[in-house]
Structures are given as structure tokens and as C-alpha cells.
Amino acid sequence: MDDERPLTILFAPESAYGPTNHCIGLGNILLKRGHRVVFASESSWKNRLEPLGFVEALIDLAEPPADPSGDLDAGKFWADFIAETAPEFRKPTLAQLESFIQPTYQALIDGAMYCEPHLREIIAEHKPDVIVQDNVVGFPALTTTDAPFVRIMSCNPLEVRGDKVPPTFSGYPVADQRGWEAYRAEFDRTLRPMWATFDGWVQEQGAEPLPDLEFIATSKVANIYLFPAEADYAGLRPLDWTWHRLDSSVRETDAAFELPDVVRDRPEGSGLVYLSLGSLGGADVDLMQRLVDVLATTRHRYIVSKGPQADRITLAGNMYGDAFLPQTSIIGHVDLVITHGGNNTTTEALHFGKPMIVLPLFWDQYDNAQRIDELGFGRRLSTYSCTDRELTGAVDALLADQDLRERLARIGEQIRSRDGLRKGAAILEHVAQRQRAVSP
């Protein structure tokens, strides 16, 4: 057998921008190494992955419309779902377990069940050397083939539970265990019946039983998670040899970005701030407009990623923005990042050594917000109830904290030197090559 033949790597990311962008970054490195990269992505990503050099093997997570009119917006499946449930984001994380976390898991499960037959067809057609899943629920089609399965965990590392770390999605502090037991009990009460039904279905498809109250299997050969060593919970929640940490994974496919005059030419003593609530958080027009209006009162300059409702958001004179921006080409230019706390943006800000203000909305964003706050890398604010003064005061304080900015700049240099992007690609390449070597 010729071991120099290109490998076929199949990525199956969640439809949201975060996991898909993470896989795009890794896939791009593998393409440059001469391999064939297939994306089994949700169908709204049609014609968005192929121009990057990937093979599109698209799936539907629900019955497609009878008469679709043109291409869907990428990630529309989840953008629509989040928009419908946005009022739940105003609730504390304990209450969100029943009103948001459970319905979200159910939607993910429904999608996994719906696409199972098609996924099996895709795998049979493309015969991957390794299958890479970046999701929060399992797809039996991906774990019951001859190809090795690698799990990528794009969320905050608390998705892997432990007695000495706060409960997943809680946003609770490491140093204060009050509330942990009650949250875990509510997590069990709310999610166990759904988990039991899903676990039964997973086993019916020929896959092994899921770990208790977990919705995705852990790989026996390699698992990858994304979080810098300087912010990790490693000493509190040991992981076995199959787990690999990527300190960052900043894709190299974003377009270059030149600062527009409106934000490049700014008054002495003012800072440059990047504001993004992600593709899903940006759909909350009222929230985005309120942030823009408050920040307009400061002397600073802002680059705003307006999101899918861009035409409904009016920027002020001290701002530049667009619906979607090349984030990884921007963060290095700014002095501060205001974010929803998605794991990609959080780790990218640390990669470039930037302080953060985190305004969490859902899922692991609360965990990231709390971690950044308790480590002193920035501030966690209440997304919907923080006052104007709290927001502008946090901006002024973080921009004026020269010691913090210098500390984070040093951390950023260390993170960049560890080159998580190429480390991740090498892990996938190694698993695939090892499988090929032992295959008949």
C-alpha cells in the first residue's frame, strides 16, 4: 500500500458558525498538506465550503421545504431556532435548563435521527480514513464504521464534567460550590428522560451505550478540546491520554482587513473595541441596538459585527461595521473585545492577548464569561440588565488597565507559539495514517 496517498478526512460539524469555522480552520491545513477534505454539513452551507477547496456532502436536519427559493443563509437552522427562544436568555442558568437547554438538546437529537440514513450513505460513498465530529450530540453513523472517530469539543471544557469543576452551562464560579448540587439535580431531572430515549435509539443503530447523562460518545483514539492552558481547568478535572488540548485554533481563511478611516483616526486616549455577539446573538436586534447606542456615548472607536439582521441596526459615527466581518483578521488590531462568550471568540481573543467584556446569552457562554472574570482577564456583565454606566465603565477600566493589557499580550505570545491549529491538524492526520497502516 502506498502510504503517501492523500487521506480523506470527513468533518461533521454542528451547523452553527463556531464549530463549522473551527473545522474549516483545521481542514484548510489538511488541504494544504495534500489531503481530501469532505464536509458533511447541514444543507444551508451549500456553495460556501466548496469555494474553500472542500467537498460538500450536505445533509438536512429536518424535512426540507417543498419549494426552496435560492440558497439558505449558512447556519439558518440554528439561527431560526435561537431567534424563537431568545426570551429565555433573560432567565438564570438554572431556569434555562428546562426552558432552553432541554429543547435545544431535543432539536439536536431530532436532527441526528433525521439525517442518520443519509450520513451512512455519505460515509459509504466517500470512504473516509478518519471521521471528525464537532457537535454536542452523537451521530451513530459516524461511530459505527471502520474508520476511526475523533471527537472535537468546541465548547468550554466544562462540557466534560467533574466533581471539582462547576456544572456544565451553569456559569458558576470555581471557588464557590454553593448551588452546584441543586443545579446538577435539576440537570438530571430535566434531561434524563430525553437522554434515556436517545441512548436507546443510539444503541438500536448499533452504537455503544452513551456515558451516563452525556449525549455524545468519547472517542477511544483521540478527543480534542479548544481552550488555552492559561485558562484551563486541567488541575481540577483530569483527562485521560485520549484528550488533546488546542490552546487556540485560529483559522487562516479569513480575508485581510484594513482599518477604515473612521476607526483608524481616533482621538488621543481613546481605544479601539471589537463588538460581536456572534451570528446567533446578533439576531437580537433590540440588544444589539442598545449596545451600539450606549457605546456611541463614549470617546472610543468600535468595529461592530452586526450579524444577520444588519440592515436593522444603525451604527453611530464612532463605529464601522457590517453583517459579517473577518474576525480573526480584526481582533489583533483592537484593544478590547466585547463578546457573547462563544468559545471561538473567547479563545481567539486570548490568542491575540486581548481583554474581554463578556455578555453571555446561552449554552457554554456563561461558563466562558465566568472563567474570564474569575481569572481577571476581563469582566462578566449581565447581558440584559447591566446599566449603561456599568458597560461604559467596564470599557474605560479595561482600556486603562495597562498592567492587564501587558499581561495578556504576553499570554497571547505564548498561546500563539504553541500553534494549536497545526497541532490539531497533525492529530487528525496521525489518526488517519495509523488507521490506514493497519487496514487490510
C-alpha positions as CSV (number, residue, x, y, z in Angstrom):
1,M,0.0,0.0,0.0
2,D,1.3,3.5,-0.9
3,D,1.2,5.4,2.4
4,E,1.8,8.7,0.6
5,R,-1.7,8.6,-1.0
6,P,-3.8,11.6,0.1
7,L,-6.0,10.9,3.1
8,T,-9.7,11.5,3.1
9,I,-10.9,13.4,6.2
10,L,-14.6,13.8,6.8
11,F,-15.8,16.6,9.1
12,A,-19.3,16.6,10.5
13,P,-19.7,19.9,12.4
14,E,-22.7,21.4,14.1
15,S,-24.4,23.8,11.7
16,A,-23.6,26.9,13.9
17,Y,-20.7,29.1,12.8
18,G,-18.4,28.4,15.7
19,P,-17.9,24.6,15.2
20,T,-18.0,24.9,11.4
21,N,-15.4,27.7,11.4
22,H,-13.2,25.6,13.7
23,C,-13.4,22.7,11.4
24,I,-12.7,25.0,8.4
25,G,-9.5,26.1,10.0
26,L,-8.3,22.5,10.6
27,G,-9.5,21.4,7.2
28,N,-7.6,24.2,5.4
29,I,-4.3,23.0,6.9
30,L,-5.1,19.4,5.9
31,L,-5.9,20.6,2.3
32,K,-2.5,22.4,2.2
33,R,-0.9,19.1,3.1
34,G,-2.5,17.4,0.1
35,H,-5.4,15.6,1.6
36,R,-9.0,15.4,0.5
37,V,-11.4,17.1,3.0
38,V,-15.1,16.3,3.0
39,F,-17.7,18.3,4.9
40,A,-20.9,16.5,5.9
41,S,-22.5,19.9,6.9
42,E,-26.1,21.0,7.1
43,S,-27.6,22.0,3.7
44,S,-27.6,25.7,4.4
45,W,-23.8,25.7,3.9
46,K,-24.3,24.9,0.2
47,N,-21.8,26.7,-2.0
48,R,-19.9,28.1,1.0
49,L,-17.5,25.2,1.6
50,E,-16.6,24.2,-1.9
51,P,-15.0,27.5,-2.8
52,L,-12.6,26.9,0.1
53,G,-11.5,23.6,-1.6
54,F,-13.6,21.2,0.4
55,V,-16.0,18.6,-0.9
56,E,-19.6,19.3,0.1
57,A,-21.6,16.3,1.2
58,L,-24.6,18.1,2.7
59,I,-27.3,16.8,4.9
60,D,-30.7,18.0,6.0
61,L,-31.6,18.1,9.7
62,A,-35.3,18.3,9.1
63,E,-37.7,17.9,6.1
64,P,-36.5,20.5,3.5
65,P,-39.1,23.0,2.1
66,A,-41.0,21.7,-0.8
67,D,-40.1,24.7,-3.0
68,P,-36.9,26.3,-1.7
69,S,-36.2,29.7,-3.2
70,G,-32.4,30.2,-3.6
71,D,-29.7,29.4,-1.1
72,L,-30.4,29.5,2.6
73,D,-28.2,31.6,4.9
74,A,-25.4,29.4,6.4
75,G,-26.4,28.2,9.8
76,K,-30.0,29.3,9.3
77,F,-31.4,26.2,11.0
78,W,-29.9,27.3,14.3
79,A,-30.3,31.0,13.8
80,D,-34.1,30.5,13.4
81,F,-34.2,28.2,16.5
82,I,-32.3,30.7,18.6
83,A,-34.5,33.6,17.5
84,E,-37.6,31.8,18.6
85,T,-36.2,31.0,22.0
86,A,-34.3,34.3,22.7
87,P,-36.7,35.4,25.5
88,E,-35.3,32.5,27.6
89,F,-31.8,34.1,27.6
90,R,-33.1,36.6,30.2
91,K,-33.5,33.8,32.7
92,P,-30.9,32.5,35.2
93,T,-29.0,29.4,34.0
94,L,-30.8,27.1,36.4
95,A,-34.2,28.1,34.8
96,Q,-32.7,27.8,31.3
97,L,-32.2,24.1,31.8
98,E,-35.9,23.4,31.3
99,S,-36.8,26.3,29.0
100,F,-33.7,26.3,26.7
101,I,-31.1,23.6,27.3
102,Q,-33.6,20.7,27.1
103,P,-35.4,22.0,23.9
104,T,-32.0,22.7,22.3
105,Y,-30.8,19.2,23.0
106,Q,-34.1,17.8,21.7
107,A,-33.7,19.8,18.5
108,L,-30.2,18.4,18.1
109,I,-31.4,14.9,18.7
110,D,-34.2,15.3,16.2
111,G,-31.7,16.4,13.6
112,A,-29.4,13.4,14.3
113,M,-32.2,11.0,14.0
114,Y,-33.5,12.5,10.8
115,C,-30.1,12.5,8.9
116,E,-28.9,9.1,10.1
117,P,-29.6,7.2,6.9
118,H,-28.1,10.0,4.7
119,L,-25.0,10.1,6.8
120,R,-24.5,6.4,6.3
121,E,-24.7,6.9,2.5
122,I,-22.2,9.7,2.6
123,I,-19.7,7.6,4.6
124,A,-20.2,4.7,2.2
125,E,-19.6,7.0,-0.8
126,H,-16.5,8.9,0.4
127,K,-14.8,6.1,2.5
128,P,-13.0,8.4,4.9
129,D,-9.8,7.5,6.6
130,V,-10.9,9.4,9.7
131,I,-14.3,10.9,10.8
132,V,-14.3,14.1,12.8
133,Q,-17.4,15.2,14.7
134,D,-17.6,18.6,16.3
135,N,-21.1,18.6,17.9
136,V,-22.7,18.1,21.3
137,V,-24.9,15.1,20.4
138,G,-23.8,11.8,18.8
139,F,-24.5,10.5,15.4
140,P,-24.3,6.7,15.3
141,A,-23.5,6.7,11.6
142,L,-20.2,8.4,12.5
143,T,-19.1,6.0,15.2
144,T,-20.1,2.6,13.8
145,T,-17.9,2.5,10.7
146,D,-14.5,1.0,10.1
147,A,-13.0,4.5,10.1
148,P,-11.7,5.9,13.4
149,F,-13.8,8.5,15.0
150,V,-12.4,11.7,16.6
151,R,-14.4,14.0,18.7
152,I,-13.8,17.7,18.7
153,M,-15.3,19.6,21.7
154,S,-15.6,23.3,20.6
155,C,-17.4,24.3,23.7
156,N,-15.9,25.4,27.0
157,P,-14.1,22.4,28.6
158,L,-16.7,22.1,31.4
159,E,-18.7,20.1,28.9
160,V,-16.6,17.2,30.3
161,R,-18.0,17.0,33.9
162,G,-16.1,16.6,37.1
163,D,-16.8,16.8,40.9
164,K,-14.3,19.7,41.4
165,V,-15.4,21.9,38.5
166,P,-18.7,23.9,38.2
167,P,-21.6,22.2,36.4
168,T,-21.8,22.4,32.7
169,F,-23.6,25.5,31.4
170,S,-24.1,26.9,34.9
171,G,-21.8,29.9,34.8
172,Y,-21.0,29.2,38.4
173,P,-17.6,30.1,39.9
174,V,-14.9,27.6,40.6
175,A,-14.2,28.9,44.1
176,D,-17.8,28.8,45.3
177,Q,-19.7,25.5,45.3
178,R,-23.0,26.9,46.5
179,G,-25.6,25.9,44.0
180,W,-23.7,23.2,42.4
181,E,-25.7,20.3,43.9
182,A,-29.0,21.9,43.1
183,Y,-28.0,22.7,39.5
184,R,-26.8,19.1,38.9
185,A,-30.1,17.8,40.4
186,E,-32.1,20.0,38.1
187,F,-29.9,19.0,35.1
188,D,-30.7,15.3,35.9
189,R,-34.4,15.9,36.4
190,T,-34.8,17.9,33.2
191,L,-32.6,16.0,30.8
192,R,-32.6,12.3,32.0
193,P,-35.8,11.1,30.3
194,M,-34.7,12.6,27.0
195,W,-31.2,11.2,27.4
196,A,-32.6,7.7,28.1
197,T,-34.7,7.8,25.0
198,F,-31.8,9.0,22.9
199,D,-29.4,6.4,24.3
200,G,-31.9,3.7,23.5
201,W,-32.1,4.9,19.9
202,V,-28.3,5.2,19.6
203,Q,-27.9,1.5,20.7
204,E,-30.6,0.5,18.2
205,Q,-28.4,1.9,15.4
206,G,-25.6,-0.4,16.5
207,A,-23.5,2.1,18.6
208,E,-22.3,1.6,22.1
209,P,-24.3,3.0,25.1
210,L,-23.7,6.6,25.8
211,P,-22.0,7.6,29.0
212,D,-24.4,8.4,31.8
213,L,-26.3,11.7,31.1
214,E,-24.0,12.5,28.2
215,F,-25.3,12.9,24.7
216,I,-22.1,12.1,22.7
217,A,-19.6,9.3,22.9
218,T,-16.0,10.0,23.7
219,S,-13.5,8.7,21.1
220,K,-11.3,5.8,22.1
221,V,-8.4,7.1,19.9
222,A,-8.4,10.9,20.1
223,N,-10.5,13.7,21.6
224,I,-9.7,17.4,21.0
225,Y,-10.8,20.4,23.0
226,L,-10.2,24.1,22.5
227,F,-9.0,26.2,25.4
228,P,-5.7,27.9,26.4
229,A,-3.6,26.3,29.2
230,E,-3.7,29.7,31.0
231,A,-7.5,29.5,31.4
232,D,-8.0,25.7,31.6
233,Y,-9.4,23.6,34.4
234,A,-6.8,20.9,33.9
235,G,-5.8,20.6,37.6
236,L,-9.4,20.3,38.7
237,R,-10.7,17.8,36.1
238,P,-8.1,15.3,34.9
239,L,-8.5,13.8,31.5
240,D,-7.1,10.6,30.1
241,W,-4.5,10.1,27.4
242,T,-7.0,10.3,24.5
243,W,-7.6,14.0,25.2
244,H,-5.6,16.7,23.5
245,R,-5.9,20.4,24.2
246,L,-5.5,23.0,21.5
247,D,-4.6,26.3,23.1
248,S,-6.1,28.1,20.2
249,S,-7.2,27.2,16.7
250,V,-7.4,30.4,14.6
251,R,-8.4,29.7,11.1
252,E,-6.3,31.2,8.2
253,T,-9.1,31.5,5.7
254,D,-10.5,34.9,6.8
255,A,-9.9,37.8,4.4
256,A,-7.4,40.5,5.2
257,F,-8.8,43.6,7.0
258,E,-7.6,47.2,6.7
259,L,-8.9,49.6,9.3
260,P,-11.3,52.1,7.9
261,D,-10.6,55.8,8.5
262,V,-13.5,56.2,10.9
263,V,-11.8,53.8,13.4
264,R,-8.2,54.3,12.5
265,D,-8.1,58.1,13.0
266,R,-9.3,58.4,16.7
267,P,-8.8,60.9,19.5
268,E,-5.8,60.6,21.8
269,G,-6.5,58.4,24.8
270,S,-9.3,56.5,23.0
271,G,-9.3,52.8,22.4
272,L,-10.4,50.6,19.5
273,V,-13.0,48.0,20.5
274,Y,-14.5,45.0,18.6
275,L,-18.1,44.2,19.3
276,S,-19.7,40.9,18.3
277,L,-22.4,38.7,19.8
278,G,-21.9,36.1,17.2
279,S,-24.2,35.0,14.3
280,L,-26.9,33.9,16.8
281,G,-26.7,36.6,19.4
282,G,-26.5,39.3,16.7
283,A,-30.0,38.2,15.7
284,D,-31.4,40.0,18.8
285,V,-31.8,43.4,17.2
286,D,-33.0,45.2,20.3
287,L,-30.0,44.0,22.3
288,M,-27.5,44.9,19.6
289,Q,-29.0,48.4,19.1
290,R,-29.0,49.1,22.8
291,L,-25.3,48.2,23.0
292,V,-24.5,50.4,20.0
293,D,-26.4,53.3,21.4
294,V,-24.7,53.1,24.8
295,L,-21.2,52.7,23.3
296,A,-21.9,55.7,21.0
297,T,-21.7,57.9,24.1
298,T,-18.0,57.1,24.7
299,R,-14.9,58.6,23.2
300,H,-13.7,55.2,21.8
301,R,-14.0,53.7,18.4
302,Y,-15.8,50.5,17.5
303,I,-15.8,47.8,14.9
304,V,-19.2,46.1,15.0
305,S,-20.1,42.7,13.6
306,K,-23.8,43.3,13.2
307,G,-24.9,39.8,12.3
308,P,-27.8,38.5,10.2
309,Q,-30.1,41.5,11.0
310,A,-27.5,44.1,9.9
311,D,-29.9,46.2,8.0
312,R,-32.0,46.8,11.1
313,I,-29.0,48.0,13.2
314,T,-28.0,51.7,13.0
315,L,-24.4,52.4,13.9
316,A,-23.1,55.7,15.3
317,G,-20.4,58.0,13.9
318,N,-17.6,56.4,16.0
319,M,-18.3,53.0,14.5
320,Y,-17.6,50.8,11.5
321,G,-19.5,47.6,10.9
322,D,-21.0,45.1,8.5
323,A,-23.2,42.0,8.7
324,F,-20.2,39.7,8.9
325,L,-16.6,40.6,9.3
326,P,-13.3,38.6,9.1
327,Q,-13.0,38.3,12.8
328,T,-9.6,36.6,13.0
329,S,-8.1,39.4,10.9
330,I,-9.6,42.1,13.1
331,I,-9.0,41.1,16.8
332,G,-5.3,41.6,16.5
333,H,-5.9,45.3,15.7
334,V,-8.1,46.1,18.6
335,D,-7.5,46.9,22.3
336,L,-10.6,45.2,23.7
337,V,-13.2,42.6,22.7
338,I,-16.9,42.8,23.7
339,T,-18.3,39.3,23.1
340,H,-21.1,36.9,23.9
341,G,-18.5,34.4,25.1
342,G,-18.7,31.8,22.3
343,N,-15.7,29.5,22.7
344,N,-14.2,30.5,19.3
345,T,-14.3,34.3,20.1
346,T,-13.1,33.7,23.6
347,T,-10.1,31.6,22.6
348,E,-9.3,33.9,19.6
349,A,-9.2,37.0,21.9
350,L,-6.8,35.2,24.2
351,H,-4.8,34.0,21.2
352,F,-4.2,37.7,20.4
353,G,-3.9,38.7,24.0
354,K,-6.9,41.0,24.3
355,P,-9.1,41.7,27.4
356,M,-12.8,41.0,27.1
357,I,-16.2,42.1,28.3
358,V,-18.4,39.0,28.1
359,L,-22.2,39.3,27.8
360,P,-23.4,35.7,27.8
361,L,-26.6,34.5,26.2
362,F,-26.8,30.7,26.3
363,W,-25.0,27.4,26.5
364,D,-21.3,27.5,27.4
365,Q,-21.1,31.3,27.1
366,Y,-21.9,31.6,30.8
367,D,-19.0,29.3,31.6
368,N,-16.6,31.3,29.5
369,A,-17.9,34.6,30.9
370,Q,-17.3,33.4,34.5
371,R,-13.9,32.0,33.7
372,I,-12.7,35.2,32.1
373,D,-14.0,37.2,35.0
374,E,-12.6,35.0,37.8
375,L,-9.1,34.8,36.1
376,G,-9.1,38.6,35.8
377,F,-8.9,38.6,32.0
378,G,-11.9,40.8,31.7
379,R,-15.4,41.4,33.0
380,R,-18.6,39.4,33.0
381,L,-21.7,41.6,32.8
382,S,-25.4,40.8,32.9
383,T,-26.3,40.9,29.2
384,Y,-29.8,42.3,29.6
385,S,-29.7,44.1,32.9
386,C,-26.3,45.8,33.1
387,T,-26.7,49.5,33.3
388,D,-25.2,52.0,30.8
389,R,-22.7,53.1,33.4
390,E,-21.6,49.5,34.1
391,L,-21.0,48.9,30.4
392,T,-19.1,52.1,29.7
393,G,-17.3,51.9,33.0
394,A,-16.0,48.4,32.2
395,V,-14.9,49.6,28.7
396,D,-13.0,52.5,30.2
397,A,-11.4,50.5,33.0
398,L,-10.2,47.7,30.9
399,L,-8.7,50.0,28.3
400,A,-6.9,52.0,31.0
401,D,-5.5,48.8,32.7
402,Q,-2.1,48.8,31.2
403,D,-0.8,46.0,33.5
404,L,-3.6,43.7,32.4
405,R,-3.1,44.5,28.7
406,E,0.7,43.8,29.0
407,R,0.0,40.6,30.9
408,L,-2.5,39.4,28.2
409,A,-0.1,40.4,25.5
410,R,2.5,38.0,27.0
411,I,-0.1,35.3,27.3
412,G,-1.1,35.8,23.7
413,E,2.5,35.3,22.6
414,Q,2.7,32.1,24.5
415,I,-0.5,30.8,23.1
416,R,0.4,31.7,19.5
417,S,3.8,29.9,19.9
418,R,2.0,26.6,20.7
419,D,0.2,26.7,17.3
420,G,-2.9,24.8,18.2
421,L,-4.2,24.9,14.6
422,R,-1.4,22.8,13.2
423,K,-1.3,20.6,16.3
424,G,-4.9,19.8,15.8
425,A,-4.4,19.0,12.1
426,A,-1.4,16.8,12.9
427,I,-3.5,14.8,15.4
428,L,-6.2,14.1,12.8
429,E,-3.6,13.2,10.2
430,H,-1.8,10.9,12.6
431,V,-5.1,9.0,13.5
432,A,-5.9,8.6,9.8
433,Q,-2.4,7.4,8.9
434,R,-2.3,4.9,11.8
435,Q,-5.7,3.5,10.7
436,R,-4.5,3.1,7.1
437,A,-1.4,1.3,8.2
438,V,-3.3,-1.4,10.0
439,S,-6.2,-1.7,7.4
440,P,-6.1,-4.7,5.1
